Amino acid sequence: MTISRHQIREKAFQTLFALAGNPEADLDTLYEDVLEDIEPTPAVPDYLKELVTGVLSQREVLEQDITPLLANGWTFDRLARADRIILELAIFEHKYVSAEEAVPSKVVIDEALNLAKTFSDERSRKFINGVLDHAFKQQ
């Protein structure tokens, strides 16, 4: 069975969220856990691994990319965990995914807004939309 890119992004979010709460967790076990609700359980998609390991390895750079986009007085650390992870995924996917896998800005924003709709609230969704719109207009 194939898993859609949208599902992969959701699973990447869930994996990163779990790791934020338990940095010592085993990544392979987390992949198994987040994929278990898909029947039949697929092999871990390469794109899922790319998103998760990419965000983890580029976390400091992503923080530096996101921080100037925040309103005065806001810091990266003040962001809600879900919002921070959604922004990290979106910026990573837009900036670092290989040319063969490149995703248009509009798709990255739409997918981030869908993640916010599922894992956050309307206020966060508007916030994420504003940050990403600003980020992608600067490029």
KOLMAR-252929 format. One record per atom (N, C-alpha, C): chain; atom name; x, y, z. Coordinates in nm, 4 decimals, decimal comma. Each point is the difference from the previous one (the first is absolute). Example, Ala and Ser with C-alpha at 12.3 -4.5 7.8 and 13.67 -1.06 7.14 Angstrom:
# residues 2
@kette A atom N xx 1,3190 yy -0,5690 zz 0,7800
@kette A atom CA xx -0,0890 yy 0,1190 zz 0,0000
@kette A atom C xx 0,0900 yy 0,1200 zz 0,0000
@kette A atom N xx -0,0350 yy 0,1050 zz -0,0720
@kette A atom CA xx 0,0820 yy 0,1190 zz 0,0060
@kette A atom C xx -0,0770 yy 0,1090 zz 0,0730
# end
This chain:
# residues 139
@kette A atom N xx 0,0841 yy -0,1184 zz 0,0000
@kette A atom CA xx -0,0841 yy 0,1184 zz 0,0000
@kette A atom C xx 0,0883 yy 0,1244 zz 0,0000
@kette A atom N xx -0,0439 yy 0,0988 zz -0,0735
@kette A atom CA xx 0,0740 yy 0,1259 zz 0,0010
@kette A atom C xx -0,0662 yy 0,0949 zz 0,0984
@kette A atom N xx 0,0801 yy 0,0838 zz 0,0533
@kette A atom CA xx -0,0461 yy 0,0994 zz 0,0969
@kette A atom C xx 0,0153 yy 0,1371 zz -0,0664
@kette A atom N xx -0,1010 yy 0,0835 zz 0,0116
@kette A atom CA xx 0,0020 yy 0,1304 zz -0,0667
@kette A atom C xx 0,0994 yy 0,0945 zz 0,0659
@kette A atom N xx 0,0410 yy 0,1006 zz -0,0746
@kette A atom CA xx 0,0888 yy 0,1021 zz 0,0564
@kette A atom C xx -0,0651 yy 0,0688 zz 0,1196
@kette A atom N xx -0,1300 yy 0,0224 zz -0,0088
@kette A atom CA xx -0,0708 yy 0,0619 zz 0,1125
@kette A atom C xx 0,0118 yy -0,0880 zz 0,1248
@kette A atom N xx -0,0222 yy -0,1302 zz -0,0158
@kette A atom CA xx 0,0125 yy -0,0917 zz 0,1128
@kette A atom C xx 0,1433 yy -0,0017 zz 0,0531
@kette A atom N xx 0,0968 yy 0,0062 zz -0,0899
@kette A atom CA xx 0,1402 yy 0,0017 zz 0,0420
@kette A atom C xx 0,0281 yy 0,1234 zz 0,0849
@kette A atom N xx -0,0518 yy 0,1151 zz -0,0413
@kette A atom CA xx 0,0202 yy 0,1226 zz 0,0786
@kette A atom C xx -0,0642 yy -0,0122 zz 0,1383
@kette A atom N xx -0,1196 yy -0,0589 zz 0,0049
@kette A atom CA xx -0,0649 yy -0,0214 zz 0,1298
@kette A atom C xx 0,0850 yy -0,0912 zz 0,0880
@kette A atom N xx 0,0521 yy -0,1061 zz -0,0576
@kette A atom CA xx 0,0816 yy -0,0946 zz 0,0766
@kette A atom C xx 0,1329 yy 0,0645 zz 0,0418
@kette A atom N xx 0,0550 yy 0,0858 zz -0,0846
@kette A atom CA xx 0,1222 yy 0,0726 zz 0,0367
@kette A atom C xx -0,0294 yy 0,0918 zz 0,1182
@kette A atom N xx -0,1126 yy 0,0710 zz -0,0053
@kette A atom CA xx -0,0390 yy 0,0861 zz 0,1114
@kette A atom C xx -0,0121 yy -0,0825 zz 0,1281
@kette A atom N xx -0,0717 yy -0,1120 zz -0,0062
@kette A atom CA xx -0,0212 yy -0,0825 zz 0,1188
@kette A atom C xx 0,1325 yy -0,0522 zz 0,0558
@kette A atom N xx 0,0899 yy -0,0385 zz -0,0878
@kette A atom CA xx 0,1309 yy -0,0503 zz 0,0432
@kette A atom C xx 0,0788 yy 0,1108 zz 0,0688
@kette A atom N xx 0,0062 yy 0,1168 zz -0,0620
@kette A atom CA xx 0,0741 yy 0,1125 zz 0,0577
@kette A atom C xx -0,0630 yy 0,0467 zz 0,1311
@kette A atom N xx -0,1316 yy -0,0021 zz 0,0078
@kette A atom CA xx -0,0685 yy 0,0394 zz 0,1225
@kette A atom C xx 0,0341 yy -0,0970 zz 0,1130
@kette A atom N xx -0,0009 yy -0,1299 zz -0,0317
@kette A atom CA xx 0,0355 yy -0,1012 zz 0,1005
@kette A atom C xx 0,1451 yy 0,0173 zz 0,0450
@kette A atom N xx 0,0885 yy 0,0282 zz -0,0933
@kette A atom CA xx 0,1412 yy 0,0202 zz 0,0345
@kette A atom C xx 0,0197 yy 0,1252 zz 0,0859
@kette A atom N xx -0,0807 yy 0,1019 zz -0,0236
@kette A atom CA xx 0,0107 yy 0,1220 zz 0,0809
@kette A atom C xx -0,0355 yy -0,0294 zz 0,1456
@kette A atom N xx -0,0908 yy -0,0922 zz 0,0207
@kette A atom CA xx -0,0391 yy -0,0366 zz 0,1350
@kette A atom C xx 0,0925 yy -0,1021 zz 0,0634
@kette A atom N xx 0,0673 yy -0,0788 zz -0,0850
@kette A atom CA xx 0,0903 yy -0,1033 zz 0,0481
@kette A atom C xx 0,1182 yy -0,0119 zz -0,0962
@kette A atom N xx 0,0995 yy 0,0875 zz 0,0153
@kette A atom CA xx 0,1136 yy 0,0017 zz -0,0930
@kette A atom C xx 0,0805 yy -0,1297 zz -0,0039
@kette A atom N xx -0,0154 yy -0,0838 zz 0,1008
@kette A atom CA xx 0,0751 yy -0,1261 zz 0,0061
@kette A atom C xx -0,0738 yy -0,1141 zz -0,0706
@kette A atom N xx -0,1199 yy 0,0256 zz -0,0505
@kette A atom CA xx -0,0792 yy -0,1052 zz -0,0644
@kette A atom C xx 0,0728 yy -0,0555 zz -0,1216
@kette A atom N xx -0,0226 yy -0,1274 zz -0,0266
@kette A atom CA xx 0,0601 yy -0,0661 zz -0,1152
@kette A atom C xx -0,0785 yy 0,0378 zz -0,1263
@kette A atom N xx 0,0698 yy 0,0542 zz -0,0973
@kette A atom CA xx -0,0642 yy 0,0488 zz -0,1223
@kette A atom C xx -0,0714 yy -0,1114 zz -0,0762
@kette A atom N xx 0,0606 yy -0,1158 zz -0,0109
@kette A atom CA xx -0,0638 yy -0,1108 zz -0,0717
@kette A atom C xx -0,1305 yy -0,0422 zz 0,0680
@kette A atom N xx 0,0002 yy -0,0004 zz 0,1319
@kette A atom CA xx -0,1212 yy -0,0342 zz 0,0743
@kette A atom C xx -0,1078 yy 0,1057 zz -0,0232
@kette A atom N xx 0,0402 yy 0,1266 zz -0,0014
@kette A atom CA xx -0,0975 yy 0,1072 zz -0,0269
@kette A atom C xx -0,0592 yy -0,0127 zz -0,1396
@kette A atom N xx 0,0837 yy -0,0315 zz -0,0991
@kette A atom CA xx -0,0515 yy -0,0204 zz -0,1358
@kette A atom C xx -0,1048 yy -0,1116 zz -0,0006
@kette A atom N xx 0,0307 yy -0,1093 zz 0,0666
@kette A atom CA xx -0,0952 yy -0,1115 zz 0,0068
@kette A atom C xx -0,1299 yy 0,0449 zz 0,0662
@kette A atom N xx 0,0120 yy 0,0736 zz 0,1090
@kette A atom CA xx -0,1178 yy 0,0460 zz 0,0733
@kette A atom C xx -0,0891 yy 0,0911 zz -0,0842
@kette A atom N xx 0,0593 yy 0,0952 zz -0,0716
@kette A atom CA xx -0,0827 yy 0,0946 zz -0,0750
@kette A atom C xx -0,0597 yy -0,0627 zz -0,1260
@kette A atom N xx 0,0609 yy -0,1061 zz -0,0492
@kette A atom CA xx -0,0500 yy -0,0652 zz -0,1215
@kette A atom C xx -0,0974 yy -0,1135 zz 0,0275
@kette A atom N xx -0,0155 yy -0,0389 zz 0,1272
@kette A atom CA xx -0,0806 yy -0,1173 zz 0,0312
@kette A atom C xx -0,1483 yy 0,0157 zz -0,0319
@kette A atom N xx -0,0506 yy 0,1222 zz -0,0141
@kette A atom CA xx -0,1421 yy 0,0186 zz -0,0302
@kette A atom C xx -0,0312 yy -0,0112 zz -0,1490
@kette A atom N xx 0,1012 yy -0,0220 zz -0,0814
@kette A atom CA xx -0,0201 yy -0,0162 zz -0,1441
@kette A atom C xx 0,0029 yy -0,1491 zz -0,0305
@kette A atom N xx -0,1058 yy -0,0493 zz -0,0646
@kette A atom CA xx -0,0096 yy -0,1426 zz -0,0321
@kette A atom C xx 0,0170 yy -0,0238 zz -0,1487
@kette A atom N xx 0,0809 yy -0,0940 zz -0,0402
@kette A atom CA xx 0,1002 yy -0,0655 zz 0,0823
@kette A atom C xx 0,1120 yy 0,0993 zz 0,0315
@kette A atom N xx 0,0652 yy -0,0206 zz 0,1123
@kette A atom CA xx 0,1058 yy 0,0908 zz 0,0431
@kette A atom C xx 0,1107 yy 0,0025 zz -0,1056
@kette A atom N xx 0,0263 yy 0,1191 zz -0,0553
@kette A atom CA xx 0,1028 yy 0,0089 zz -0,1058
@kette A atom C xx 0,1415 yy 0,0026 zz 0,0594
@kette A atom N xx 0,0960 yy -0,0243 zz -0,0864
@kette A atom CA xx 0,1394 yy 0,0223 zz 0,0391
@kette A atom C xx 0,0160 yy 0,1501 zz 0,0228
@kette A atom N xx 0,0980 yy 0,0369 zz 0,0784
@kette A atom CA xx 0,0219 yy 0,1417 zz 0,0286
@kette A atom C xx 0,0401 yy 0,0698 zz -0,1303
@kette A atom N xx -0,0825 yy 0,0950 zz -0,0473
@kette A atom CA xx 0,0324 yy 0,0694 zz -0,1249
@kette A atom C xx 0,1289 yy 0,0822 zz 0,0126
@kette A atom N xx 0,0776 yy 0,0010 zz -0,1072
@kette A atom CA xx 0,1239 yy 0,0777 zz -0,0014
@kette A atom C xx -0,0271 yy 0,1478 zz 0,0264
@kette A atom N xx -0,1121 yy 0,0500 zz -0,0537
@kette A atom CA xx -0,0296 yy 0,1416 zz 0,0174
@kette A atom C xx -0,0295 yy 0,0328 zz 0,1467
@kette A atom N xx -0,0610 yy -0,0941 zz 0,0724
@kette A atom CA xx -0,0228 yy 0,0193 zz 0,1434
@kette A atom C xx 0,1338 yy 0,0119 zz 0,0724
@kette A atom N xx 0,0904 yy -0,0891 zz -0,0315
@kette A atom CA xx 0,1332 yy 0,0047 zz 0,0612
@kette A atom C xx 0,0713 yy 0,1298 zz -0,0363
@kette A atom N xx -0,0123 yy 0,0423 zz -0,1258
@kette A atom CA xx 0,0655 yy 0,1236 zz -0,0441
@kette A atom C xx -0,0519 yy 0,1203 zz 0,0774
@kette A atom N xx -0,1319 yy 0,0079 zz 0,0174
@kette A atom CA xx -0,0574 yy 0,1132 zz 0,0730
@kette A atom C xx 0,0427 yy -0,0004 zz 0,1468
@kette A atom N xx -0,0106 yy -0,1135 zz 0,0641
@kette A atom CA xx 0,0312 yy -0,0073 zz 0,1431
@kette A atom C xx 0,1486 yy 0,0235 zz 0,0255
@kette A atom N xx 0,0843 yy -0,0741 zz -0,0682
@kette A atom CA xx 0,1439 yy 0,0158 zz 0,0241
@kette A atom C xx 0,0480 yy 0,1370 zz -0,0474
@kette A atom N xx -0,0615 yy 0,0519 zz -0,1052
@kette A atom CA xx 0,0369 yy 0,1321 zz -0,0493
@kette A atom C xx -0,0320 yy 0,1091 zz 0,0999
@kette A atom N xx -0,1204 yy -0,0026 zz 0,0554
@kette A atom CA xx -0,0379 yy 0,1000 zz 0,0999
@kette A atom C xx 0,0907 yy -0,0133 zz 0,1227
@kette A atom N xx 0,0260 yy -0,1215 zz 0,0423
@kette A atom CA xx 0,0859 yy -0,0200 zz 0,1167
@kette A atom C xx 0,1415 yy 0,0518 zz -0,0245
@kette A atom N xx 0,0528 yy -0,0263 zz -0,1175
@kette A atom CA xx 0,1385 yy 0,0417 zz -0,0280
@kette A atom C xx 0,0123 yy 0,1495 zz -0,0296
@kette A atom N xx -0,1076 yy 0,0625 zz -0,0444
@kette A atom CA xx 0,0028 yy 0,1424 zz -0,0357
@kette A atom C xx -0,0724 yy 0,0873 zz 0,1028
@kette A atom N xx -0,0293 yy -0,0553 zz 0,1152
@kette A atom CA xx -0,0826 yy 0,0700 zz 0,0992
@kette A atom C xx 0,0523 yy 0,1395 zz 0,0345
@kette A atom N xx 0,1296 yy 0,0147 zz 0,0213
@kette A atom CA xx 0,0551 yy 0,1320 zz 0,0361
@kette A atom C xx -0,0161 yy 0,0996 zz -0,1143
@kette A atom N xx 0,0245 yy -0,0445 zz -0,1220
@kette A atom CA xx -0,0141 yy 0,0873 zz -0,1159
@kette A atom C xx -0,1472 yy 0,0366 zz -0,0198
@kette A atom N xx -0,0881 yy -0,0971 zz 0,0189
@kette A atom CA xx -0,1434 yy 0,0270 zz -0,0136
@kette A atom C xx -0,0459 yy 0,1028 zz 0,1037
@kette A atom N xx 0,0508 yy -0,0113 zz 0,1210
@kette A atom CA xx -0,0327 yy 0,0986 zz 0,1030
@kette A atom C xx 0,0466 yy 0,1389 zz -0,0432
@kette A atom N xx 0,1201 yy 0,0077 zz -0,0579
@kette A atom CA xx 0,0518 yy 0,1285 zz -0,0478
@kette A atom C xx -0,0831 yy 0,0532 zz -0,1170
@kette A atom N xx -0,0532 yy -0,0893 zz -0,0818
@kette A atom CA xx -0,0853 yy 0,0415 zz -0,1121
@kette A atom C xx -0,1349 yy 0,0516 zz 0,0490
@kette A atom N xx -0,0537 yy -0,0633 zz 0,1025
@kette A atom CA xx -0,1349 yy 0,0313 zz 0,0475
@kette A atom C xx -0,0028 yy 0,1213 zz 0,0927
@kette A atom N xx 0,0981 yy 0,0135 zz 0,0855
@kette A atom CA xx -0,0004 yy 0,1058 zz 0,1019
@kette A atom C xx -0,0233 yy 0,1405 zz -0,0563
@kette A atom N xx 0,0673 yy 0,0412 zz -0,1095
@kette A atom CA xx -0,0240 yy 0,1363 zz -0,0502
@kette A atom C xx -0,1411 yy 0,0209 zz -0,0567
@kette A atom N xx -0,0718 yy -0,1076 zz -0,0223
@kette A atom CA xx -0,1348 yy 0,0102 zz -0,0552
@kette A atom C xx -0,1053 yy 0,0207 zz 0,1080
@kette A atom N xx 0,0409 yy -0,0124 zz 0,1257
@kette A atom CA xx -0,0934 yy 0,0115 zz 0,1118
@kette A atom C xx -0,0206 yy 0,1467 zz 0,0374
@kette A atom N xx -0,1132 yy 0,0267 zz 0,0611
@kette A atom CA xx -0,0315 yy 0,1366 zz 0,0437
@kette A atom C xx 0,0991 yy 0,0434 zz 0,1077
@kette A atom N xx 0,0151 yy 0,1308 zz 0,0133
@kette A atom CA xx 0,0876 yy 0,0551 zz 0,1037
@kette A atom C xx -0,0357 yy -0,0573 zz 0,1361
@kette A atom N xx 0,1018 yy -0,0360 zz 0,0738
@kette A atom CA xx -0,0218 yy -0,0523 zz 0,1336
@kette A atom C xx -0,0194 yy -0,1508 zz 0,0049
@kette A atom N xx -0,0202 yy -0,0621 zz -0,1151
@kette A atom CA xx -0,0182 yy -0,1448 zz -0,0027
@kette A atom C xx 0,1334 yy -0,0671 zz -0,0297
@kette A atom N xx 0,0206 yy -0,1105 zz 0,0672
@kette A atom CA xx 0,1192 yy -0,0798 zz -0,0255
@kette A atom C xx -0,0433 yy -0,1377 zz -0,0470
@kette A atom N xx 0,0908 yy -0,0676 zz -0,0613
@kette A atom CA xx -0,0262 yy -0,1346 zz -0,0495
@kette A atom C xx -0,0459 yy -0,0918 zz 0,1136
@kette A atom N xx 0,0626 yy 0,0134 zz 0,1150
@kette A atom CA xx -0,0319 yy -0,0852 zz 0,1146
@kette A atom C xx -0,1404 yy 0,0245 zz 0,0547
@kette A atom N xx -0,0567 yy 0,1166 zz -0,0281
@kette A atom CA xx -0,1352 yy 0,0314 zz 0,0485
@kette A atom C xx -0,1088 yy -0,0644 zz -0,0845
@kette A atom N xx 0,0352 yy -0,0477 zz -0,1171
@kette A atom CA xx -0,1002 yy -0,0612 zz -0,0880
@kette A atom C xx -0,0529 yy -0,1288 zz 0,0608
@kette A atom N xx -0,1268 yy -0,0253 zz -0,0235
@kette A atom CA xx -0,0574 yy -0,1283 zz 0,0405
@kette A atom C xx 0,0742 yy -0,1107 zz -0,0746
@kette A atom N xx 0,0196 yy -0,1128 zz 0,0655
@kette A atom CA xx 0,0763 yy -0,1102 zz -0,0603
@kette A atom C xx -0,0564 yy -0,0389 zz -0,1368
@kette A atom N xx -0,1309 yy -0,0132 zz -0,0109
@kette A atom CA xx -0,0605 yy -0,0399 zz -0,1274
@kette A atom C xx 0,0285 yy 0,1039 zz -0,1089
@kette A atom N xx -0,0155 yy 0,1268 zz 0,0325
@kette A atom CA xx 0,0238 yy 0,1063 zz -0,0985
@kette A atom C xx 0,1460 yy 0,0018 zz -0,0445
@kette A atom N xx 0,0896 yy -0,0159 zz 0,0951
@kette A atom CA xx 0,1434 yy -0,0001 zz -0,0304
@kette A atom C xx 0,0346 yy -0,1152 zz -0,0949
@kette A atom N xx -0,0529 yy -0,1178 zz 0,0269
@kette A atom CA xx 0,0309 yy -0,1162 zz -0,0835
@kette A atom C xx -0,0595 yy 0,0159 zz -0,1391
@kette A atom N xx -0,1202 yy 0,0526 zz -0,0089
@kette A atom CA xx -0,0617 yy 0,0232 zz -0,1315
@kette A atom C xx 0,0842 yy 0,0984 zz -0,0800
@kette A atom N xx 0,0442 yy 0,1075 zz 0,0630
@kette A atom CA xx 0,0844 yy 0,0979 zz -0,0692
@kette A atom C xx 0,1335 yy -0,0606 zz -0,0409
@kette A atom N xx 0,0604 yy -0,0783 zz 0,0876
@kette A atom CA xx 0,1275 yy -0,0644 zz -0,0337
@kette A atom C xx -0,0161 yy -0,0923 zz -0,1201
@kette A atom N xx -0,1049 yy -0,0797 zz -0,0001
@kette A atom CA xx -0,0242 yy -0,0907 zz -0,1129
@kette A atom C xx -0,0185 yy 0,0774 zz -0,1305
@kette A atom N xx -0,0811 yy 0,1043 zz 0,0057
@kette A atom CA xx -0,0285 yy 0,0774 zz -0,1210
@kette A atom C xx 0,1263 yy 0,0685 zz -0,0532
@kette A atom N xx 0,0737 yy 0,0660 zz 0,0867
@kette A atom CA xx 0,1216 yy 0,0698 zz -0,0438
@kette A atom C xx 0,1025 yy -0,1013 zz -0,0499
@kette A atom N xx 0,0136 yy -0,1123 zz 0,0701
@kette A atom CA xx 0,0944 yy -0,1031 zz -0,0454
@kette A atom C xx -0,0397 yy -0,0504 zz -0,1381
@kette A atom N xx -0,1258 yy -0,0338 zz -0,0159
@kette A atom CA xx -0,0462 yy -0,0559 zz -0,1268
@kette A atom C xx 0,0198 yy 0,0995 zz -0,1143
@kette A atom N xx -0,0249 yy 0,1257 zz 0,0273
@kette A atom CA xx 0,0142 yy 0,1021 zz -0,1036
@kette A atom C xx 0,1460 yy 0,0282 zz -0,0319
@kette A atom N xx 0,0840 yy 0,0027 zz 0,1014
@kette A atom CA xx 0,1376 yy 0,0448 zz -0,0173
@kette A atom C xx 0,1003 yy -0,1118 zz -0,0288
@kette A atom N xx -0,0225 yy -0,1183 zz 0,0554
@kette A atom CA xx 0,1043 yy -0,1026 zz -0,0025
@kette A atom C xx -0,0321 yy -0,1280 zz -0,0772
@kette A atom N xx -0,1250 yy -0,0221 zz -0,0365
@kette A atom CA xx -0,0313 yy -0,1226 zz -0,0719
@kette A atom C xx 0,0656 yy 0,0048 zz -0,1375
@kette A atom N xx 0,0524 yy -0,1125 zz -0,0426
@kette A atom CA xx 0,0753 yy -0,0071 zz -0,1260
@kette A atom C xx -0,0831 yy 0,0473 zz -0,1189
@kette A atom N xx 0,0674 yy 0,0410 zz -0,1035
@kette A atom CA xx -0,0650 yy 0,0559 zz -0,1187
@kette A atom C xx -0,1001 yy -0,0983 zz -0,0619
@kette A atom N xx 0,0313 yy -0,1289 zz 0,0019
@kette A atom CA xx -0,0916 yy -0,0992 zz -0,0582
@kette A atom C xx -0,1302 yy -0,0091 zz 0,0786
@kette A atom N xx 0,0081 yy 0,0296 zz 0,1277
@kette A atom CA xx -0,1159 yy -0,0100 zz 0,0884
@kette A atom C xx -0,0623 yy 0,1358 zz 0,0298
@kette A atom N xx 0,0525 yy 0,1066 zz -0,0578
@kette A atom CA xx -0,0403 yy 0,1369 zz 0,0335
@kette A atom C xx -0,1518 yy 0,0162 zz 0,0004
@kette A atom N xx -0,0465 yy 0,0741 zz 0,0990
@kette A atom CA xx -0,1424 yy 0,0235 zz 0,0187
@kette A atom C xx -0,0246 yy 0,1497 zz -0,0153
@kette A atom N xx -0,0963 yy 0,0397 zz -0,0843
@kette A atom CA xx -0,0294 yy 0,1428 zz -0,0170
@kette A atom C xx -0,0431 yy 0,0663 zz 0,1316
@kette A atom N xx 0,0312 yy 0,1270 zz 0,0133
@kette A atom CA xx -0,0319 yy 0,0755 zz 0,1220
@kette A atom C xx -0,1467 yy -0,0113 zz 0,0383
@kette A atom N xx -0,0881 yy 0,0118 zz -0,0972
@kette A atom CA xx -0,1434 yy -0,0059 zz 0,0276
@kette A atom C xx -0,0382 yy -0,1343 zz 0,0621
@kette A atom N xx 0,0589 yy -0,1072 zz -0,0488
@kette A atom CA xx -0,0292 yy -0,1328 zz 0,0542
@kette A atom C xx 0,0541 yy -0,0114 zz 0,1426
@kette A atom N xx 0,1211 yy 0,0514 zz 0,0227
@kette A atom CA xx 0,0588 yy -0,0036 zz 0,1340
@kette A atom C xx -0,0906 yy 0,0738 zz 0,0987
@kette A atom N xx -0,0479 yy 0,1177 zz -0,0380
@kette A atom CA xx -0,0882 yy 0,0776 zz 0,0878
@kette A atom C xx -0,1313 yy -0,0739 zz 0,0231
@kette A atom N xx -0,0607 yy -0,0514 zz -0,1064
@kette A atom CA xx -0,1266 yy -0,0735 zz 0,0149
@kette A atom C xx 0,0156 yy -0,1204 zz 0,0927
@kette A atom N xx 0,1087 yy -0,0730 zz -0,0180
@kette A atom CA xx 0,0232 yy -0,1173 zz 0,0843
@kette A atom C xx 0,0233 yy 0,0401 zz 0,1455
@kette A atom N xx 0,0733 yy 0,1080 zz 0,0228
@kette A atom CA xx 0,0224 yy 0,0479 zz 0,1365
@kette A atom C xx -0,1333 yy 0,0420 zz 0,0636
@kette A atom N xx -0,0856 yy 0,0644 zz -0,0773
@kette A atom CA xx -0,1303 yy 0,0417 zz 0,0519
@kette A atom C xx -0,0882 yy -0,1208 zz 0,0308
@kette A atom N xx 0,0115 yy -0,1038 zz -0,0804
@kette A atom CA xx -0,0740 yy -0,1235 zz 0,0287
@kette A atom C xx 0,0504 yy -0,0651 zz 0,1284
@kette A atom N xx 0,1313 yy 0,0019 zz 0,0203
@kette A atom CA xx 0,0548 yy -0,0535 zz 0,1255
@kette A atom C xx -0,0510 yy 0,0808 zz 0,1191
@kette A atom N xx -0,0028 yy 0,1328 zz -0,0150
@kette A atom CA xx -0,0498 yy 0,0854 zz 0,1081
@kette A atom C xx -0,1479 yy -0,0269 zz 0,0265
@kette A atom N xx -0,0750 yy -0,0238 zz -0,1052
@kette A atom CA xx -0,1419 yy -0,0293 zz 0,0149
@kette A atom C xx -0,0204 yy -0,1300 zz 0,0790
@kette A atom N xx 0,0868 yy -0,0979 zz -0,0253
@kette A atom CA xx -0,0101 yy -0,1299 zz 0,0657
@kette A atom C xx 0,0583 yy 0,0012 zz 0,1413
@kette A atom N xx 0,1149 yy 0,0652 zz 0,0180
@kette A atom CA xx 0,0747 yy -0,0127 zz 0,1251
@kette A atom C xx 0,0044 yy 0,1262 zz 0,0855
@kette A atom N xx -0,0645 yy 0,1063 zz -0,0442
@kette A atom CA xx 0,0040 yy 0,1238 zz 0,0761
@kette A atom C xx -0,1382 yy 0,0644 zz -0,0034
@kette A atom N xx -0,0060 yy 0,1317 zz -0,0075
@kette A atom CA xx -0,1293 yy 0,0679 zz -0,0016
@kette A atom C xx -0,0016 yy 0,1099 zz -0,1064
@kette A atom N xx -0,1133 yy 0,0656 zz -0,0136
@kette A atom CA xx -0,0174 yy 0,1012 zz -0,1042
@kette A atom C xx 0,0957 yy 0,1179 zz 0,0178
@kette A atom N xx 0,0217 yy 0,0388 zz 0,1215
@kette A atom CA xx 0,0921 yy 0,1124 zz 0,0264
@kette A atom C xx 0,1421 yy -0,0353 zz -0,0462
@kette A atom N xx 0,0423 yy -0,1207 zz 0,0310
@kette A atom CA xx 0,1318 yy -0,0458 zz -0,0434
@kette A atom C xx 0,0060 yy -0,0113 zz -0,1517
@kette A atom N xx -0,1083 yy -0,0435 zz -0,0580
@kette A atom CA xx -0,0060 yy -0,0131 zz -0,1458
@kette A atom C xx 0,0235 yy 0,1361 zz -0,0677
@kette A atom N xx -0,0625 yy 0,1036 zz 0,0525
@kette A atom CA xx 0,0182 yy 0,1349 zz -0,0546
@kette A atom C xx 0,1430 yy 0,0481 zz 0,0223
@kette A atom N xx 0,0541 yy -0,0277 zz 0,1174
@kette A atom CA xx 0,1373 yy 0,0375 zz 0,0321
@kette A atom C xx 0,0982 yy -0,0690 zz -0,0961
@kette A atom N xx -0,0152 yy -0,1297 zz -0,0177
@kette A atom CA xx 0,0885 yy -0,0770 zz -0,0882
@kette A atom C xx -0,0112 yy 0,0511 zz -0,1433
@kette A atom N xx -0,1208 yy 0,0290 zz -0,0441
@kette A atom CA xx -0,0200 yy 0,0533 zz -0,1340
@kette A atom C xx 0,0761 yy 0,1317 zz -0,0172
@kette A atom N xx -0,0094 yy 0,0888 zz 0,0978
@kette A atom CA xx 0,0690 yy 0,1284 zz -0,0079
@kette A atom C xx 0,1510 yy -0,0144 zz -0,0027
@kette A atom N xx 0,0530 yy -0,0859 zz 0,0857
@kette A atom CA xx 0,1453 yy -0,0204 zz 0,0057
@kette A atom C xx 0,0504 yy -0,0579 zz -0,1318
@kette A atom N xx -0,0666 yy -0,1030 zz -0,0506
@kette A atom CA xx 0,0471 yy -0,0638 zz -0,1239
@kette A atom C xx -0,0184 yy 0,0907 zz -0,1209
@kette A atom N xx -0,1101 yy 0,0730 zz -0,0026
@kette A atom CA xx -0,0208 yy 0,0941 zz -0,1102
@kette A atom C xx 0,1127 yy 0,1023 zz -0,0024
@kette A atom N xx 0,0344 yy 0,0524 zz 0,1145
@kette A atom CA xx 0,1095 yy 0,0966 zz 0,0128
@kette A atom C xx 0,1339 yy -0,0640 zz -0,0386
@kette A atom N xx 0,0219 yy -0,1219 zz 0,0463
@kette A atom CA xx 0,1271 yy -0,0691 zz -0,0269
@kette A atom C xx 0,0200 yy -0,0236 zz -0,1495
@kette A atom N xx -0,1041 yy -0,0429 zz -0,0684
@kette A atom CA xx 0,0150 yy -0,0365 zz -0,1403
@kette A atom C xx -0,0030 yy 0,1203 zz -0,0922
@kette A atom N xx -0,0551 yy 0,1125 zz 0,0457
@kette A atom CA xx 0,0048 yy 0,1231 zz -0,0796
@kette A atom C xx 0,1388 yy 0,0618 zz 0,0022
@kette A atom N xx 0,0756 yy -0,0279 zz 0,1061
@kette A atom CA xx 0,1353 yy 0,0537 zz 0,0127
@kette A atom C xx 0,0990 yy -0,0689 zz -0,0943
@kette A atom N xx -0,0347 yy -0,1158 zz -0,0491
@kette A atom CA xx 0,0949 yy -0,0761 zz -0,0820
@kette A atom C xx -0,0154 yy 0,0281 zz -0,1460
# end
